[in-house]
Amino acid sequence: MQINYQSIGMDNAAIEPTTAITIYRIVQETINNRMKHAAAASALVQKAKENNQLRIPVKNNGIGLDTALLNAAKGMGWNNIRHRVLRPAI
């Protein structure tokens, strides 16, 4: 898979190491899911800071996803992502 990365509005933005590792793991899992389930050949990862919020969309050219299936997902990948996102910062 070819992965492109863009950083938008991140000049002088500080991210705590624990948060950075969490972000890395989430992006890693989303890319793994795209390779495994979406048959994607390319992806675009963007990191953008707007209004004191961090956004990290990961777009791809895969077959898509029925989001209604996420709550019924039995694999650990989606549950790990959800846990990391919902976990309070330490």
PDB file of N, CA, C and O in Angstrom:
ATOM      1  N   MET A   1       0.845  -1.173   0.000  1.00  0.00           N
ATOM      2  CA  MET A   1       0.000   0.000   0.000  1.00  0.00           C
ATOM      3  C   MET A   1       0.890   1.236   0.000  1.00  0.00           C
ATOM      4  O   MET A   1       1.852   1.327   0.763  1.00  0.00           O
ATOM      5  N   GLN A   2       0.557   2.171  -0.858  1.00  0.00           N
ATOM      6  CA  GLN A   2       1.257   3.456  -0.870  1.00  0.00           C
ATOM      7  C   GLN A   2       0.532   4.390   0.095  1.00  0.00           C
ATOM      8  O   GLN A   2      -0.686   4.554   0.019  1.00  0.00           O
ATOM      9  N   ILE A   3       1.293   4.997   0.999  1.00  0.00           N
ATOM     10  CA  ILE A   3       0.705   5.896   1.995  1.00  0.00           C
ATOM     11  C   ILE A   3       1.324   7.275   1.839  1.00  0.00           C
ATOM     12  O   ILE A   3       2.545   7.430   1.843  1.00  0.00           O
ATOM     13  N   ASN A   4       0.463   8.270   1.702  1.00  0.00           N
ATOM     14  CA  ASN A   4       0.890   9.666   1.650  1.00  0.00           C
ATOM     15  C   ASN A   4       0.470  10.338   2.947  1.00  0.00           C
ATOM     16  O   ASN A   4      -0.544   9.982   3.549  1.00  0.00           O
ATOM     17  N   TYR A   5       1.260  11.310   3.366  1.00  0.00           N
ATOM     18  CA  TYR A   5       1.018  11.995   4.635  1.00  0.00           C
ATOM     19  C   TYR A   5       1.031  13.500   4.411  1.00  0.00           C
ATOM     20  O   TYR A   5       1.873  14.024   3.681  1.00  0.00           O
ATOM     21  N   GLN A   6       0.084  14.190   5.051  1.00  0.00           N
ATOM     22  CA  GLN A   6       0.035  15.646   5.017  1.00  0.00           C
ATOM     23  C   GLN A   6      -0.164  16.166   6.431  1.00  0.00           C
ATOM     24  O   GLN A   6      -0.969  15.635   7.197  1.00  0.00           O
ATOM     25  N   SER A   7       0.575  17.204   6.762  1.00  0.00           N
ATOM     26  CA  SER A   7       0.440  17.878   8.055  1.00  0.00           C
ATOM     27  C   SER A   7      -0.097  19.276   7.785  1.00  0.00           C
ATOM     28  O   SER A   7       0.495  20.038   7.020  1.00  0.00           O
ATOM     29  N   ILE A   8      -1.216  19.610   8.414  1.00  0.00           N
ATOM     30  CA  ILE A   8      -1.883  20.891   8.164  1.00  0.00           C
ATOM     31  C   ILE A   8      -2.049  21.627   9.484  1.00  0.00           C
ATOM     32  O   ILE A   8      -2.679  21.118  10.411  1.00  0.00           O
ATOM     33  N   GLY A   9      -1.484  22.824   9.567  1.00  0.00           N
ATOM     34  CA  GLY A   9      -1.641  23.648  10.762  1.00  0.00           C
ATOM     35  C   GLY A   9      -0.941  23.108  11.985  1.00  0.00           C
ATOM     36  O   GLY A   9      -1.331  23.425  13.109  1.00  0.00           O
ATOM     37  N   MET A  10       0.083  22.302  11.793  1.00  0.00           N
ATOM     38  CA  MET A  10       0.769  21.683  12.919  1.00  0.00           C
ATOM     39  C   MET A  10       2.063  22.389  13.291  1.00  0.00           C
ATOM     40  O   MET A  10       2.801  21.907  14.151  1.00  0.00           O
ATOM     41  N   ASP A  11       2.354  23.530  12.656  1.00  0.00           N
ATOM     42  CA  ASP A  11       3.564  24.272  12.985  1.00  0.00           C
ATOM     43  C   ASP A  11       3.558  24.619  14.466  1.00  0.00           C
ATOM     44  O   ASP A  11       2.599  25.199  14.976  1.00  0.00           O
ATOM     45  N   ASN A  12       4.632  24.261  15.146  1.00  0.00           N
ATOM     46  CA  ASN A  12       4.809  24.549  16.570  1.00  0.00           C
ATOM     47  C   ASN A  12       3.751  23.898  17.456  1.00  0.00           C
ATOM     48  O   ASN A  12       3.576  24.320  18.599  1.00  0.00           O
ATOM     49  N   ALA A  13       3.042  22.885  16.965  1.00  0.00           N
ATOM     50  CA  ALA A  13       2.054  22.181  17.782  1.00  0.00           C
ATOM     51  C   ALA A  13       2.767  21.120  18.612  1.00  0.00           C
ATOM     52  O   ALA A  13       3.510  20.294  18.082  1.00  0.00           O
ATOM     53  N   ALA A  14       2.534  21.155  19.898  1.00  0.00           N
ATOM     54  CA  ALA A  14       3.144  20.182  20.802  1.00  0.00           C
ATOM     55  C   ALA A  14       2.140  19.083  21.133  1.00  0.00           C
ATOM     56  O   ALA A  14       0.998  19.361  21.502  1.00  0.00           O
ATOM     57  N   ILE A  15       2.574  17.843  20.998  1.00  0.00           N
ATOM     58  CA  ILE A  15       1.740  16.696  21.350  1.00  0.00           C
ATOM     59  C   ILE A  15       2.519  15.885  22.374  1.00  0.00           C
ATOM     60  O   ILE A  15       3.672  15.520  22.144  1.00  0.00           O
ATOM     61  N   GLU A  16       1.886  15.609  23.495  1.00  0.00           N
ATOM     62  CA  GLU A  16       2.543  14.858  24.556  1.00  0.00           C
ATOM     63  C   GLU A  16       2.899  13.461  24.056  1.00  0.00           C
ATOM     64  O   GLU A  16       2.157  12.886  23.260  1.00  0.00           O
ATOM     65  N   PRO A  17       4.027  12.907  24.512  1.00  0.00           N
ATOM     66  CA  PRO A  17       4.474  11.597  24.023  1.00  0.00           C
ATOM     67  C   PRO A  17       3.423  10.492  24.176  1.00  0.00           C
ATOM     68  O   PRO A  17       3.274   9.670  23.271  1.00  0.00           O
ATOM     69  N   THR A  18       2.706  10.451  25.271  1.00  0.00           N
ATOM     70  CA  THR A  18       1.682   9.417  25.463  1.00  0.00           C
ATOM     71  C   THR A  18       0.575   9.553  24.428  1.00  0.00           C
ATOM     72  O   THR A  18       0.099   8.558  23.881  1.00  0.00           O
ATOM     73  N   THR A  19       0.171  10.782  24.166  1.00  0.00           N
ATOM     74  CA  THR A  19      -0.857  11.035  23.162  1.00  0.00           C
ATOM     75  C   THR A  19      -0.342  10.683  21.775  1.00  0.00           C
ATOM     76  O   THR A  19      -1.074  10.107  20.970  1.00  0.00           O
ATOM     77  N   ALA A  20       0.907  11.023  21.487  1.00  0.00           N
ATOM     78  CA  ALA A  20       1.502  10.721  20.187  1.00  0.00           C
ATOM     79  C   ALA A  20       1.524   9.219  19.931  1.00  0.00           C
ATOM     80  O   ALA A  20       1.236   8.778  18.819  1.00  0.00           O
ATOM     81  N   ILE A  21       1.861   8.434  20.942  1.00  0.00           N
ATOM     82  CA  ILE A  21       1.876   6.975  20.797  1.00  0.00           C
ATOM     83  C   ILE A  21       0.468   6.451  20.549  1.00  0.00           C
ATOM     84  O   ILE A  21       0.274   5.562  19.720  1.00  0.00           O
ATOM     85  N   THR A  22      -0.507   6.987  21.254  1.00  0.00           N
ATOM     86  CA  THR A  22      -1.900   6.582  21.060  1.00  0.00           C
ATOM     87  C   THR A  22      -2.343   6.890  19.638  1.00  0.00           C
ATOM     88  O   THR A  22      -2.976   6.053  18.995  1.00  0.00           O
ATOM     89  N   ILE A  23      -2.024   8.070  19.143  1.00  0.00           N
ATOM     90  CA  ILE A  23      -2.370   8.459  17.775  1.00  0.00           C
ATOM     91  C   ILE A  23      -1.702   7.513  16.785  1.00  0.00           C
ATOM     92  O   ILE A  23      -2.338   7.050  15.839  1.00  0.00           O
ATOM     93  N   TYR A  24      -0.436   7.229  16.999  1.00  0.00           N
ATOM     94  CA  TYR A  24       0.300   6.314  16.128  1.00  0.00           C
ATOM     95  C   TYR A  24      -0.394   4.953  16.058  1.00  0.00           C
ATOM     96  O   TYR A  24      -0.580   4.405  14.971  1.00  0.00           O
ATOM     97  N   ARG A  25      -0.771   4.413  17.203  1.00  0.00           N
ATOM     98  CA  ARG A  25      -1.411   3.089  17.245  1.00  0.00           C
ATOM     99  C   ARG A  25      -2.766   3.095  16.538  1.00  0.00           C
ATOM    100  O   ARG A  25      -3.119   2.127  15.864  1.00  0.00           O
ATOM    101  N   ILE A  26      -3.521   4.174  16.690  1.00  0.00           N
ATOM    102  CA  ILE A  26      -4.827   4.280  16.018  1.00  0.00           C
ATOM    103  C   ILE A  26      -4.635   4.317  14.511  1.00  0.00           C
ATOM    104  O   ILE A  26      -5.309   3.592  13.779  1.00  0.00           O
ATOM    105  N   VAL A  27      -3.720   5.157  14.044  1.00  0.00           N
ATOM    106  CA  VAL A  27      -3.472   5.242  12.602  1.00  0.00           C
ATOM    107  C   VAL A  27      -2.943   3.915  12.078  1.00  0.00           C
ATOM    108  O   VAL A  27      -3.341   3.469  11.002  1.00  0.00           O
ATOM    109  N   GLN A  28      -2.053   3.285  12.825  1.00  0.00           N
ATOM    110  CA  GLN A  28      -1.515   1.985  12.438  1.00  0.00           C
ATOM    111  C   GLN A  28      -2.640   0.963  12.249  1.00  0.00           C
ATOM    112  O   GLN A  28      -2.645   0.215  11.271  1.00  0.00           O
ATOM    113  N   GLU A  29      -3.577   0.935  13.173  1.00  0.00           N
ATOM    114  CA  GLU A  29      -4.686  -0.032  13.084  1.00  0.00           C
ATOM    115  C   GLU A  29      -5.621   0.302  11.927  1.00  0.00           C
ATOM    116  O   GLU A  29      -6.094  -0.601  11.237  1.00  0.00           O
ATOM    117  N   THR A  30      -5.892   1.584  11.708  1.00  0.00           N
ATOM    118  CA  THR A  30      -6.785   1.937  10.596  1.00  0.00           C
ATOM    119  C   THR A  30      -6.150   1.573   9.253  1.00  0.00           C
ATOM    120  O   THR A  30      -6.842   1.116   8.344  1.00  0.00           O
ATOM    121  N   ILE A  31      -4.848   1.773   9.128  1.00  0.00           N
ATOM    122  CA  ILE A  31      -4.172   1.397   7.883  1.00  0.00           C
ATOM    123  C   ILE A  31      -4.182  -0.125   7.720  1.00  0.00           C
ATOM    124  O   ILE A  31      -4.426  -0.631   6.625  1.00  0.00           O
ATOM    125  N   ASN A  32      -3.920  -0.846   8.793  1.00  0.00           N
ATOM    126  CA  ASN A  32      -3.972  -2.304   8.746  1.00  0.00           C
ATOM    127  C   ASN A  32      -5.363  -2.777   8.316  1.00  0.00           C
ATOM    128  O   ASN A  32      -5.485  -3.684   7.494  1.00  0.00           O
ATOM    129  N   ASN A  33      -6.408  -2.163   8.871  1.00  0.00           N
ATOM    130  CA  ASN A  33      -7.780  -2.543   8.510  1.00  0.00           C
ATOM    131  C   ASN A  33      -8.064  -2.265   7.038  1.00  0.00           C
ATOM    132  O   ASN A  33      -8.749  -3.046   6.378  1.00  0.00           O
ATOM    133  N   ARG A  34      -7.542  -1.162   6.526  1.00  0.00           N
ATOM    134  CA  ARG A  34      -7.762  -0.828   5.117  1.00  0.00           C
ATOM    135  C   ARG A  34      -7.069  -1.834   4.194  1.00  0.00           C
ATOM    136  O   ARG A  34      -7.616  -2.209   3.156  1.00  0.00           O
ATOM    137  N   MET A  35      -5.876  -2.265   4.573  1.00  0.00           N
ATOM    138  CA  MET A  35      -5.179  -3.266   3.761  1.00  0.00           C
ATOM    139  C   MET A  35      -5.899  -4.611   3.831  1.00  0.00           C
ATOM    140  O   MET A  35      -6.039  -5.303   2.822  1.00  0.00           O
ATOM    141  N   LYS A  36      -6.346  -4.968   5.007  1.00  0.00           N
ATOM    142  CA  LYS A  36      -6.932  -6.283   5.241  1.00  0.00           C
ATOM    143  C   LYS A  36      -8.361  -6.403   4.713  1.00  0.00           C
ATOM    144  O   LYS A  36      -8.715  -7.410   4.101  1.00  0.00           O
ATOM    145  N   HIS A  37      -9.185  -5.372   4.951  1.00  0.00           N
ATOM    146  CA  HIS A  37     -10.616  -5.487   4.662  1.00  0.00           C
ATOM    147  C   HIS A  37     -11.083  -4.682   3.452  1.00  0.00           C
ATOM    148  O   HIS A  37     -12.063  -5.054   2.807  1.00  0.00           O
ATOM    149  N   ALA A  38     -10.397  -3.588   3.137  1.00  0.00           N
ATOM    150  CA  ALA A  38     -10.880  -2.704   2.080  1.00  0.00           C
ATOM    151  C   ALA A  38     -10.150  -2.908   0.759  1.00  0.00           C
ATOM    152  O   ALA A  38     -10.515  -2.316  -0.257  1.00  0.00           O
ATOM    153  N   ALA A  39      -9.128  -3.738   0.775  1.00  0.00           N
ATOM    154  CA  ALA A  39      -8.330  -3.975  -0.429  1.00  0.00           C
ATOM    155  C   ALA A  39      -7.818  -2.666  -1.018  1.00  0.00           C
ATOM    156  O   ALA A  39      -7.766  -2.507  -2.237  1.00  0.00           O
ATOM    157  N   ALA A  40      -7.444  -1.740  -0.158  1.00  0.00           N
ATOM    158  CA  ALA A  40      -6.957  -0.435  -0.609  1.00  0.00           C
ATOM    159  C   ALA A  40      -5.519  -0.542  -1.094  1.00  0.00           C
ATOM    160  O   ALA A  40      -4.701  -1.244  -0.500  1.00  0.00           O
ATOM    161  N   ALA A  41      -5.221   0.165  -2.184  1.00  0.00           N
ATOM    162  CA  ALA A  41      -3.860   0.202  -2.719  1.00  0.00           C
ATOM    163  C   ALA A  41      -3.135   1.465  -2.294  1.00  0.00           C
ATOM    164  O   ALA A  41      -1.906   1.522  -2.325  1.00  0.00           O
ATOM    165  N   SER A  42      -3.899   2.488  -1.892  1.00  0.00           N
ATOM    166  CA  SER A  42      -3.271   3.733  -1.451  1.00  0.00           C
ATOM    167  C   SER A  42      -4.114   4.371  -0.352  1.00  0.00           C
ATOM    168  O   SER A  42      -5.319   4.140  -0.250  1.00  0.00           O
ATOM    169  N   ALA A  43      -3.446   5.176   0.461  1.00  0.00           N
ATOM    170  CA  ALA A  43      -4.121   5.875   1.550  1.00  0.00           C
ATOM    171  C   ALA A  43      -3.490   7.245   1.733  1.00  0.00           C
ATOM    172  O   ALA A  43      -2.320   7.461   1.416  1.00  0.00           O
ATOM    173  N   LEU A  44      -4.285   8.155   2.246  1.00  0.00           N
ATOM    174  CA  LEU A  44      -3.818   9.495   2.586  1.00  0.00           C
ATOM    175  C   LEU A  44      -4.096   9.720   4.062  1.00  0.00           C
ATOM    176  O   LEU A  44      -5.246   9.653   4.497  1.00  0.00           O
ATOM    177  N   VAL A  45      -3.054   9.985   4.832  1.00  0.00           N
ATOM    178  CA  VAL A  45      -3.172  10.292   6.254  1.00  0.00           C
ATOM    179  C   VAL A  45      -2.905  11.778   6.409  1.00  0.00           C
ATOM    180  O   VAL A  45      -1.850  12.275   6.013  1.00  0.00           O
ATOM    181  N   GLN A  46      -3.865  12.480   6.987  1.00  0.00           N
ATOM    182  CA  GLN A  46      -3.706  13.917   7.223  1.00  0.00           C
ATOM    183  C   GLN A  46      -3.766  14.169   8.721  1.00  0.00           C
ATOM    184  O   GLN A  46      -4.595  13.600   9.432  1.00  0.00           O
ATOM    185  N   LYS A  47      -2.888  15.018   9.175  1.00  0.00           N
ATOM    186  CA  LYS A  47      -2.924  15.447  10.574  1.00  0.00           C
ATOM    187  C   LYS A  47      -3.155  16.947  10.538  1.00  0.00           C
ATOM    188  O   LYS A  47      -2.345  17.693   9.988  1.00  0.00           O
ATOM    189  N   ALA A  48      -4.262  17.388  11.127  1.00  0.00           N
ATOM    190  CA  ALA A  48      -4.619  18.799  11.053  1.00  0.00           C
ATOM    191  C   ALA A  48      -5.068  19.304  12.412  1.00  0.00           C
ATOM    192  O   ALA A  48      -5.785  18.617  13.139  1.00  0.00           O
ATOM    193  N   LYS A  49      -4.640  20.504  12.744  1.00  0.00           N
ATOM    194  CA  LYS A  49      -5.064  21.143  13.978  1.00  0.00           C
ATOM    195  C   LYS A  49      -5.912  22.351  13.610  1.00  0.00           C
ATOM    196  O   LYS A  49      -5.465  23.255  12.904  1.00  0.00           O
ATOM    197  N   GLU A  50      -7.150  22.347  14.107  1.00  0.00           N
ATOM    198  CA  GLU A  50      -8.096  23.432  13.872  1.00  0.00           C
ATOM    199  C   GLU A  50      -8.840  23.720  15.159  1.00  0.00           C
ATOM    200  O   GLU A  50      -9.355  22.806  15.803  1.00  0.00           O
ATOM    201  N   ASN A  51      -8.897  24.974  15.530  1.00  0.00           N
ATOM    202  CA  ASN A  51      -9.665  25.370  16.722  1.00  0.00           C
ATOM    203  C   ASN A  51      -9.306  24.530  17.945  1.00  0.00           C
ATOM    204  O   ASN A  51     -10.185  24.083  18.681  1.00  0.00           O
ATOM    205  N   ASN A  52      -8.026  24.324  18.150  1.00  0.00           N
ATOM    206  CA  ASN A  52      -7.518  23.577  19.305  1.00  0.00           C
ATOM    207  C   ASN A  52      -7.959  22.114  19.319  1.00  0.00           C
ATOM    208  O   ASN A  52      -7.976  21.475  20.371  1.00  0.00           O
ATOM    209  N   GLN A  53      -8.313  21.589  18.149  1.00  0.00           N
ATOM    210  CA  GLN A  53      -8.665  20.176  18.028  1.00  0.00           C
ATOM    211  C   GLN A  53      -7.751  19.523  17.004  1.00  0.00           C
ATOM    212  O   GLN A  53      -7.361  20.147  16.017  1.00  0.00           O
ATOM    213  N   LEU A  54      -7.420  18.280  17.244  1.00  0.00           N
ATOM    214  CA  LEU A  54      -6.586  17.513  16.336  1.00  0.00           C
ATOM    215  C   LEU A  54      -7.480  16.562  15.548  1.00  0.00           C
ATOM    216  O   LEU A  54      -8.254  15.796  16.125  1.00  0.00           O
ATOM    217  N   ARG A  55      -7.365  16.620  14.236  1.00  0.00           N
ATOM    218  CA  ARG A  55      -8.110  15.716  13.352  1.00  0.00           C
ATOM    219  C   ARG A  55      -7.112  14.887  12.572  1.00  0.00           C
ATOM    220  O   ARG A  55      -6.091  15.401  12.114  1.00  0.00           O
ATOM    221  N   ILE A  56      -7.405  13.598  12.418  1.00  0.00           N
ATOM    222  CA  ILE A  56      -6.527  12.723  11.666  1.00  0.00           C
ATOM    223  C   ILE A  56      -7.372  11.826  10.756  1.00  0.00           C
ATOM    224  O   ILE A  56      -7.568  10.645  11.043  1.00  0.00           O
ATOM    225  N   PRO A  57      -7.868  12.399   9.663  1.00  0.00           N
ATOM    226  CA  PRO A  57      -8.598  11.549   8.725  1.00  0.00           C
ATOM    227  C   PRO A  57      -7.635  10.649   7.955  1.00  0.00           C
ATOM    228  O   PRO A  57      -6.534  11.063   7.591  1.00  0.00           O
ATOM    229  N   VAL A  58      -8.064   9.424   7.717  1.00  0.00           N
ATOM    230  CA  VAL A  58      -7.299   8.470   6.914  1.00  0.00           C
ATOM    231  C   VAL A  58      -8.220   8.057   5.779  1.00  0.00           C
ATOM    232  O   VAL A  58      -9.218   7.368   5.991  1.00  0.00           O
ATOM    233  N   LYS A  59      -7.877   8.485   4.578  1.00  0.00           N
ATOM    234  CA  LYS A  59      -8.705   8.209   3.399  1.00  0.00           C
ATOM    235  C   LYS A  59      -8.003   7.163   2.545  1.00  0.00           C
ATOM    236  O   LYS A  59      -6.777   7.056   2.560  1.00  0.00           O
ATOM    237  N   ASN A  60      -8.801   6.384   1.790  1.00  0.00           N
ATOM    238  CA  ASN A  60      -8.197   5.354   0.946  1.00  0.00           C
ATOM    239  C   ASN A  60      -9.044   5.103  -0.287  1.00  0.00           C
ATOM    240  O   ASN A  60     -10.151   5.626  -0.412  1.00  0.00           O
ATOM    241  N   ASN A  61      -8.516   4.300  -1.194  1.00  0.00           N
ATOM    242  CA  ASN A  61      -9.229   3.964  -2.424  1.00  0.00           C
ATOM    243  C   ASN A  61      -9.818   2.552  -2.363  1.00  0.00           C
ATOM    244  O   ASN A  61      -9.969   1.891  -3.391  1.00  0.00           O
ATOM    245  N   GLY A  62     -10.145   2.101  -1.167  1.00  0.00           N
ATOM    246  CA  GLY A  62     -10.670   0.751  -0.979  1.00  0.00           C
ATOM    247  C   GLY A  62     -12.143   0.627  -1.310  1.00  0.00           C
ATOM    248  O   GLY A  62     -12.747   1.546  -1.865  1.00  0.00           O
ATOM    249  N   ILE A  63     -12.716  -0.514  -0.966  1.00  0.00           N
ATOM    250  CA  ILE A  63     -14.089  -0.839  -1.344  1.00  0.00           C
ATOM    251  C   ILE A  63     -15.137  -0.220  -0.439  1.00  0.00           C
ATOM    252  O   ILE A  63     -16.328  -0.322  -0.735  1.00  0.00           O
ATOM    253  N   GLY A  64     -14.746   0.410   0.641  1.00  0.00           N
ATOM    254  CA  GLY A  64     -15.713   1.062   1.519  1.00  0.00           C
ATOM    255  C   GLY A  64     -16.052   0.217   2.730  1.00  0.00           C
ATOM    256  O   GLY A  64     -15.578  -0.908   2.887  1.00  0.00           O
ATOM    257  N   LEU A  65     -16.890   0.795   3.584  1.00  0.00           N
ATOM    258  CA  LEU A  65     -17.217   0.170   4.859  1.00  0.00           C
ATOM    259  C   LEU A  65     -18.652   0.492   5.222  1.00  0.00           C
ATOM    260  O   LEU A  65     -19.081   1.643   5.146  1.00  0.00           O
ATOM    261  N   ASP A  66     -19.381  -0.521   5.611  1.00  0.00           N
ATOM    262  CA  ASP A  66     -20.728  -0.323   6.137  1.00  0.00           C
ATOM    263  C   ASP A  66     -20.582  -0.042   7.630  1.00  0.00           C
ATOM    264  O   ASP A  66     -20.346  -0.961   8.414  1.00  0.00           O
ATOM    265  N   THR A  67     -20.722   1.233   8.030  1.00  0.00           N
ATOM    266  CA  THR A  67     -20.484   1.610   9.425  1.00  0.00           C
ATOM    267  C   THR A  67     -21.462   0.955  10.390  1.00  0.00           C
ATOM    268  O   THR A  67     -21.183   0.881  11.587  1.00  0.00           O
ATOM    269  N   ALA A  68     -22.587   0.485   9.903  1.00  0.00           N
ATOM    270  CA  ALA A  68     -23.540  -0.207  10.774  1.00  0.00           C
ATOM    271  C   ALA A  68     -22.950  -1.514  11.309  1.00  0.00           C
ATOM    272  O   ALA A  68     -23.391  -2.018  12.342  1.00  0.00           O
ATOM    273  N   LEU A  69     -21.974  -2.050  10.620  1.00  0.00           N
ATOM    274  CA  LEU A  69     -21.355  -3.303  11.046  1.00  0.00           C
ATOM    275  C   LEU A  69     -20.326  -3.117  12.160  1.00  0.00           C
ATOM    276  O   LEU A  69     -19.927  -4.090  12.800  1.00  0.00           O
ATOM    277  N   LEU A  70     -19.895  -1.878  12.397  1.00  0.00           N
ATOM    278  CA  LEU A  70     -18.833  -1.656  13.383  1.00  0.00           C
ATOM    279  C   LEU A  70     -19.227  -2.074  14.791  1.00  0.00           C
ATOM    280  O   LEU A  70     -18.415  -2.655  15.511  1.00  0.00           O
ATOM    281  N   ASN A  71     -20.454  -1.790  15.195  1.00  0.00           N
ATOM    282  CA  ASN A  71     -20.878  -2.153  16.551  1.00  0.00           C
ATOM    283  C   ASN A  71     -20.952  -3.663  16.742  1.00  0.00           C
ATOM    284  O   ASN A  71     -20.845  -4.156  17.865  1.00  0.00           O
ATOM    285  N   ALA A  72     -21.136  -4.393  15.652  1.00  0.00           N
ATOM    286  CA  ALA A  72     -21.202  -5.851  15.743  1.00  0.00           C
ATOM    287  C   ALA A  72     -19.845  -6.504  15.491  1.00  0.00           C
ATOM    288  O   ALA A  72     -19.732  -7.729  15.522  1.00  0.00           O
ATOM    289  N   ALA A  73     -18.829  -5.703  15.243  1.00  0.00           N
ATOM    290  CA  ALA A  73     -17.505  -6.244  14.919  1.00  0.00           C
ATOM    291  C   ALA A  73     -16.974  -7.084  16.076  1.00  0.00           C
ATOM    292  O   ALA A  73     -17.027  -6.672  17.234  1.00  0.00           O
ATOM    293  N   LYS A  74     -16.465  -8.262  15.745  1.00  0.00           N
ATOM    294  CA  LYS A  74     -15.949  -9.166  16.766  1.00  0.00           C
ATOM    295  C   LYS A  74     -14.437  -9.125  16.871  1.00  0.00           C
ATOM    296  O   LYS A  74     -13.869  -9.650  17.829  1.00  0.00           O
ATOM    297  N   GLY A  75     -13.778  -8.509  15.902  1.00  0.00           N
ATOM    298  CA  GLY A  75     -12.322  -8.420  15.925  1.00  0.00           C
ATOM    299  C   GLY A  75     -11.848  -7.407  16.956  1.00  0.00           C
ATOM    300  O   GLY A  75     -12.613  -6.563  17.422  1.00  0.00           O
ATOM    301  N   MET A  76     -10.595  -7.506  17.295  1.00  0.00           N
ATOM    302  CA  MET A  76     -10.021  -6.618  18.303  1.00  0.00           C
ATOM    303  C   MET A  76      -9.653  -5.245  17.737  1.00  0.00           C
ATOM    304  O   MET A  76      -9.567  -4.277  18.492  1.00  0.00           O
ATOM    305  N   GLY A  77      -9.434  -5.144  16.426  1.00  0.00           N
ATOM    306  CA  GLY A  77      -8.967  -3.896  15.836  1.00  0.00           C
ATOM    307  C   GLY A  77      -9.859  -2.706  16.138  1.00  0.00           C
ATOM    308  O   GLY A  77      -9.401  -1.707  16.693  1.00  0.00           O
ATOM    309  N   TRP A  78     -11.140  -2.808  15.774  1.00  0.00           N
ATOM    310  CA  TRP A  78     -12.062  -1.692  15.995  1.00  0.00           C
ATOM    311  C   TRP A  78     -12.243  -1.432  17.482  1.00  0.00           C
ATOM    312  O   TRP A  78     -12.317  -0.275  17.896  1.00  0.00           O
ATOM    313  N   ASN A  79     -12.314  -2.475  18.290  1.00  0.00           N
ATOM    314  CA  ASN A  79     -12.452  -2.282  19.734  1.00  0.00           C
ATOM    315  C   ASN A  79     -11.235  -1.575  20.321  1.00  0.00           C
ATOM    316  O   ASN A  79     -11.373  -0.742  21.216  1.00  0.00           O
ATOM    317  N   ASN A  80     -10.041  -1.905  19.821  1.00  0.00           N
ATOM    318  CA  ASN A  80      -8.835  -1.222  20.284  1.00  0.00           C
ATOM    319  C   ASN A  80      -8.852   0.258  19.908  1.00  0.00           C
ATOM    320  O   ASN A  80      -8.490   1.114  20.715  1.00  0.00           O
ATOM    321  N   ILE A  81      -9.270   0.549  18.689  1.00  0.00           N
ATOM    322  CA  ILE A  81      -9.357   1.950  18.262  1.00  0.00           C
ATOM    323  C   ILE A  81     -10.340   2.699  19.149  1.00  0.00           C
ATOM    324  O   ILE A  81     -10.019   3.765  19.675  1.00  0.00           O
ATOM    325  N   ARG A  82     -11.519   2.153  19.314  1.00  0.00           N
ATOM    326  CA  ARG A  82     -12.555   2.812  20.121  1.00  0.00           C
ATOM    327  C   ARG A  82     -12.071   3.029  21.554  1.00  0.00           C
ATOM    328  O   ARG A  82     -12.287   4.097  22.128  1.00  0.00           O
ATOM    329  N   HIS A  83     -11.425   2.033  22.124  1.00  0.00           N
ATOM    330  CA  HIS A  83     -10.912   2.150  23.494  1.00  0.00           C
ATOM    331  C   HIS A  83      -9.876   3.267  23.594  1.00  0.00           C
ATOM    332  O   HIS A  83      -9.895   4.056  24.539  1.00  0.00           O
ATOM    333  N   ARG A  84      -8.972   3.331  22.616  1.00  0.00           N
ATOM    334  CA  ARG A  84      -7.927   4.361  22.653  1.00  0.00           C
ATOM    335  C   ARG A  84      -8.511   5.766  22.499  1.00  0.00           C
ATOM    336  O   ARG A  84      -8.044   6.707  23.141  1.00  0.00           O
ATOM    337  N   VAL A  85      -9.515   5.906  21.663  1.00  0.00           N
ATOM    338  CA  VAL A  85     -10.127   7.226  21.434  1.00  0.00           C
ATOM    339  C   VAL A  85     -10.922   7.662  22.655  1.00  0.00           C
ATOM    340  O   VAL A  85     -10.886   8.834  23.028  1.00  0.00           O
ATOM    341  N   LEU A  86     -11.628   6.752  23.271  1.00  0.00           N
ATOM    342  CA  LEU A  86     -12.503   7.101  24.395  1.00  0.00           C
ATOM    343  C   LEU A  86     -11.783   7.152  25.725  1.00  0.00           C
ATOM    344  O   LEU A  86     -12.326   7.667  26.703  1.00  0.00           O
ATOM    345  N   ARG A  87     -10.566   6.624  25.781  1.00  0.00           N
ATOM    346  CA  ARG A  87      -9.799   6.600  27.024  1.00  0.00           C
ATOM    347  C   ARG A  87      -9.442   8.018  27.451  1.00  0.00           C
ATOM    348  O   ARG A  87      -8.943   8.798  26.641  1.00  0.00           O
ATOM    349  N   PRO A  88      -9.692   8.361  28.711  1.00  0.00           N
ATOM    350  CA  PRO A  88      -9.290   9.701  29.177  1.00  0.00           C
ATOM    351  C   PRO A  88      -7.784   9.842  29.170  1.00  0.00           C
ATOM    352  O   PRO A  88      -7.060   8.875  29.410  1.00  0.00           O
ATOM    353  N   ALA A  89      -7.313  11.045  28.896  1.00  0.00           N
ATOM    354  CA  ALA A  89      -5.876  11.304  28.887  1.00  0.00           C
ATOM    355  C   ALA A  89      -5.308  11.115  30.283  1.00  0.00           C
ATOM    356  O   ALA A  89      -5.941  11.474  31.276  1.00  0.00           O
ATOM    357  N   ILE A  90      -4.115  10.552  30.349  1.00  0.00           N
ATOM    358  CA  ILE A  90      -3.459  10.311  31.636  1.00  0.00           C
ATOM    359  C   ILE A  90      -2.464  11.420  31.895  1.00  0.00           C
ATOM    360  O   ILE A  90      -1.794  11.419  32.928  1.00  0.00           O
TER     361      ILE A  90
END
